[in-house]
């Protein structure tokens, strides 16, 4: 189906603003393909639309070089010319707080089948990822998602990523209150917000309903809110224990307490004020120091609080700060069926074990949450459709993804559990062990990530199989442990907060690279990721399963009564752990055992040659340059209108491009410039045009076109007049680039 067909078919189904954004992205893609848009600018644009380049197992990379013999995992050759433009990539799809309905599930299934490799991957941020998607298909993919209320916007790039929340929010037995509407409200408020567009790196937010469980893992987030209540003047009020400055990555930082009790009315404005402080003071040049955790650490939490308070005091009032609080009830859930007990019903084989690990009793009597365990976070389109059918029969659009890379069905009547289990079994999704040591979290690793060093997914699959067959893993003390694996030190698999964590690295033995994993111990998953583990030594990848067996056996053998795994590791000390691991560190010569030189699931000799430049956040592009690229896109669209014979629209687009270029420069000095063109031009005259600030010898005459276009507007422009204004718009945009570069040089800011 062609782009135009999908656009026409979905007309009226997509919100106008979102449809316009997708059209803009499509235009930018066309400009890039024609060589009329710089790759750095387009890269940041596509990242902000959730479109990544990805790595390929045959050693070719999405790095601008020729791509040869590019294949899907099933061996099929991909379509299209062997160039960067046609190399399939990854699309990340935002699912705020993990909330899904059946219509969305079916569209996701269709997209995976039609555009991807027949796999839907659930991430540790409750997103979905589709791999091997061709970039020319992404506008249609985005339109089809938008028609069912899903976006890819800001799923990647230097932006606010998906806002996560506990998948039990609203049905949890220990929560203070349901955080769902607040997570959704903040996600929608910050999506595309002007104050979140100039970050040096990504920004992650999470919500937790209670303090002592894992829930939202708020301690490892840039911004985290734990639901709390407080009695004020005899009335119980809702608020959040707010944390800021957490993060994993190579060097993890625990989030610091920002406020013991932040009233819900202040959640959005404080988040906006924090965003502005981060955008203004956060690192831009050095990506490795650009997360907010470094800013908070450098300033100190007291100074950071002071700066945020100052920013909050000068924020222009926004009615959206509290408007959503009137609609909290819109997120209330209702069951599809009445609550009924099992009443001695006949139970299918395997049901009891599955119920023990995969079923949670809600605080609402008679209802349960069913966790669908997804090995490696993957499911097929047919499995997704089958889950949608099951949900339709047993619950009312109450489905969520989890940070454990699973799915949950909420509000399942106890009486329906046998039928749900049988339905899952028919789909191959009835495996027990959700939330146990068998339920291993893994990042994509070397399968598709350009930063991956070792095969995290391959190791996770191997460990899952071995642990499922190991009686030791059924011991209560071992079963509740968490294993998390990252393909490199960036902690996308969250290895720092696992009981037993691993991250990929490499060692060179006899001139050959050998895949290794660093062993990380001492992390704490509960209490919202209360502590981070530390690396204790690197072990060849092939011996990691033995390490897991040795660690768990030693824990069972030597632990004291009631001692946690974290307590045990701390008590026996790093020296004992190091000695335990030393047995597994030797690597035989290649001629003695070549398996050590191959990664899990890979028949080739291991190599580091596949590594590319990561696109986790994209190259930092000055916000002025990014916005001016939007002006260029408007000027290009003016040409299209001229070509189509719509002279009025061509003229209006050209004037708009000039005006937006002026606004971009004004914003560099005056953050809260309004949208009114009259005010924009007046501010531009006062700040730049009249004093000729940073002007060169051509600036005055060029920017005079902007002034004249507003002082002498045309009611019915001719073709020639429209053409003239398009030419002038191009000059104004180029002059704006030059002016900003001169201004940046004058103050020592890299442009």
Secondary structure, 3 states (H helix, E strand, C coil): CCHHHHHHHCCCCCCHHHHHHHHHHHHHHHHHHCCCCCHHHHHHHHHHCCEECCECCCCCECCCCCCCCCECCCCCECCCCCCCCCCCEEEEEECHHHEECHHHHHHHHHHHHHHCCCCEEECCCCCEEEEEECHHHHHHHHHHHHCCCCECCCCCCCCECCCEECCCCCCCCCCCCCCHHHHHHHHHHHCCCHHHCCCCCCECEEEECCCCCCCCCHHHCCEEEEEEEEEECCEEEEEEEEEECCECCCCCECCEEEEEEEEHHHHHHHHHHHHHHHHHHCCCCCHHHCCHHHHHHHHCHHHHHHHHHHHHHHCCCCCHHHHHHHHHHHHCCCCCCCCCCCCCCCCCCCHHHHHHHHEEECCCCCEEEEEECCHHHEECHHHHHHHHHHHHHHCCCCEEECCCCCEEEEEEEHHHHHHHHHHHHHCCCCCCCCCCCCCCEECCHHHCCCCCCCCHHHHHHHHHHHHHHCHHHHCHHHHCCCEEEECCCCCCCCHHHCCEEEEEEEEEECCEEEEEEEEEECCECHHHHCECCEEEEEEEHHHHHHHHHHHHHHHHHHCCCCCCHHHHHHHHHHHHHHHHHHHHHCCCCCCCCHHHHCCCCCCCCCCCCCCCCCCCCCCCCCHHHHHHHHHHHHHHHHHHHHHCCCHHHHHHHHHHHHHHHHHHHHHCCCCCCCCCHHHHHHHHHHHHHCCCCCCCCCHHHHHHHHHHHHHCCCCCCCHHHHHHHHHHHHHHHHHHHHHHHHHHHHHCCCC
